[in-house]
Amino acid sequence: MNLYIGNLSYKATEEELKAFFERFGTVSAARIITDRETGRSRGFGFVEMPDAAQAQAAIKGAEGAEFLGRELRVNEARARE
């Protein structure tokens, strides 16, 4: 299951994001979206978790949790249109 992670600190790294979500289960990938021109974080990213039950636990546990000084927004990612 792919999770959308919003309100990320601009200083967050993909490794830190992955480590944060590994407390809820297996994380197969963590990506932070960056601006194409500046390379700076855009403040959101995605975490891929292969187990749907663990992903649901991550949504419940991480929504509103503090990560690097900011409250995370976490939900299931919608498919791109």
C-alpha positions, 0 to 999 in steps of 0.5 A, spaced: 500 500 500 502 506 498 501 512 503 501 519 502 505 523 507 504 530 508 507 536 512 514 534 512 519 538 514 524 540 509 530 538 512 527 530 512 531 525 509 528 519 505 532 515 510 529 518 516 522 517 513 523 510 512 526 509 519 520 513 522 515 508 518 519 502 520 516 502 527 509 500 524 512 494 519 516 493 513 517 499 509 519 497 501 520 504 499 520 511 502 520 517 497 520 525 498 518 529 492 523 535 490 522 541 486 525 539 479 529 546 479 531 547 486 532 540 488 529 542 495 523 538 498 516 540 496 514 538 503 511 531 502 512 524 500 510 517 499 512 510 503 510 504 500 508 498 505 507 491 502 502 489 508 496 492 508 494 491 515 501 494 517 500 500 512 493 501 516 496 501 523 501 506 520 496 511 518 492 511 525 499 511 528 503 516 524 497 521 523 498 527 527 504 525 530 510 529 530 516 528 526 522 533 526 518 538 529 512 538 524 505 534 525 504 529 519 498 528 515 498 521 513 493 517 508 492 512 503 495 515 496 490 516 490 492 514 483 495 519 479 490 521 474 
